Amino acid sequence: MAKGHRSQIKRERNARKDTRPSAKLSYARVSVTKACFVLDAIRGKDVTSALAILEYNPRYASSVIRKLLQSAVANAENNNGMNPENLYIAECYANKGPTMKRIKPRAQGRAYRIEKKMSHITVVLDER
């Protein structure tokens, strides 16, 4: 348990907070594995080349991640006063979200389960 006054504890917690610009998309209707294929292609790249990769990637997740990356760039520009040309993708990852379970009728009265998976996608930028 942390010792000290409540304001002191909050001050210490805020001092350790990550100040890099980021954007998070919760409950994206794409599975984690499919999102990771796209995220692996842009990890570590600068923002302009990452946006070009996402523009011409045929996967559905690329359009979702492209909007998320543009949001992270806007956050960096407006909130942190960073130059968009100097930004690169420091971290990008997808975590597992909830799964919608649906039933599909099959032959002889059977029912197969269909799982519609969701993910939480995060993009963190940094300046070179």
C-alpha positions in Angstrom: 0.0 0.0 0.0 1.3 3.4 -0.9 2.0 5.8 1.9 1.4 9.5 2.0 -1.4 11.9 1.4 -3.9 11.2 -1.4 -2.7 14.2 -3.5 0.9 13.1 -3.1 0.0 9.6 -4.3 -1.8 11.1 -7.4 1.2 13.3 -8.1 3.5 10.4 -8.1 1.2 8.3 -10.3 0.8 11.2 -12.9 4.6 11.6 -13.0 5.0 8.1 -14.2 2.3 8.5 -16.9 3.2 7.9 -20.5 3.2 11.3 -22.3 3.5 10.0 -25.9 0.6 10.7 -28.2 -1.7 7.7 -28.8 -5.1 6.6 -29.9 -7.1 3.6 -28.9 -10.1 2.0 -30.7 -12.2 -0.3 -28.5 -14.6 -3.0 -29.7 -13.3 -3.0 -33.3 -15.2 -5.7 -35.2 -12.0 -7.5 -36.4 -10.3 -10.4 -34.8 -6.9 -9.9 -33.1 -5.0 -12.1 -35.5 -6.3 -10.3 -38.5 -5.5 -6.9 -37.0 -2.0 -8.1 -36.1 -1.2 -8.9 -39.7 -1.7 -5.2 -40.6 -0.1 -3.9 -37.4 3.1 -5.9 -38.0 3.4 -4.3 -41.4 3.5 -0.7 -40.0 5.3 -1.2 -36.7 8.4 1.1 -36.4 7.7 2.9 -39.7 7.3 6.7 -40.0 3.7 8.0 -40.2 3.7 8.9 -43.9 5.0 5.5 -45.1 2.6 3.8 -42.7 -0.3 5.7 -44.1 0.8 4.7 -47.6 1.0 1.1 -46.7 -2.5 1.2 -45.1 -3.9 2.9 -48.1 -3.1 0.1 -50.5 -3.4 -2.9 -48.1 -6.5 -4.9 -49.2 -7.4 -6.2 -45.7 -10.5 -4.8 -43.9 -8.4 -4.1 -40.7 -6.2 -1.7 -42.7 -9.0 0.8 -43.2 -9.9 0.7 -39.4 -6.2 1.1 -38.4 -5.7 3.9 -40.9 -8.4 6.0 -39.3 -6.9 5.2 -35.9 -3.4 6.3 -37.0 -4.8 9.6 -38.4 -6.4 10.2 -35.0 -3.2 9.6 -33.2 -1.4 12.0 -35.5 -4.0 14.6 -34.9 -3.6 14.1 -31.1 0.1 14.6 -31.4 -0.3 17.7 -33.5 -3.1 19.4 -31.4 -2.4 18.2 -27.8 1.4 17.9 -27.8 2.4 20.4 -30.5 4.5 17.8 -32.4 5.4 18.0 -36.1 3.7 15.2 -38.1 6.7 14.7 -40.4 8.9 13.7 -37.4 6.5 11.1 -36.0 6.9 7.3 -36.1 4.9 4.4 -34.7 6.6 3.4 -31.5 4.0 0.8 -30.4 1.0 -0.7 -32.0 -0.9 -3.7 -30.6 -4.3 -5.4 -30.5 -5.8 -6.9 -27.4 -8.6 -9.4 -27.3 -12.1 -7.9 -26.8 -15.4 -9.6 -26.1 -16.8 -12.3 -28.4 -20.3 -12.2 -29.8 -21.7 -15.8 -29.9 -24.2 -16.6 -32.6 -25.9 -19.9 -33.7 -26.1 -21.3 -37.2 -28.6 -24.1 -37.9 -27.1 -27.2 -39.5 -28.3 -30.5 -40.8 -30.3 -32.9 -38.7 -31.3 -30.4 -36.0 -27.8 -29.5 -35.0 -26.6 -26.0 -34.2 -23.0 -24.7 -34.8 -21.6 -21.8 -32.9 -20.3 -18.8 -34.8 -17.9 -16.5 -32.8 -17.7 -12.9 -34.0 -14.5 -11.7 -32.3 -13.7 -8.1 -31.4 -10.4 -6.4 -30.5 -9.1 -3.3 -28.8 -6.4 -1.7 -31.0 -3.9 0.8 -29.7 -1.4 3.0 -31.6 1.4 4.9 -29.8 3.5 7.5 -31.7 6.8 9.1 -30.8 9.1 11.8 -32.2 12.4 11.1 -34.0 
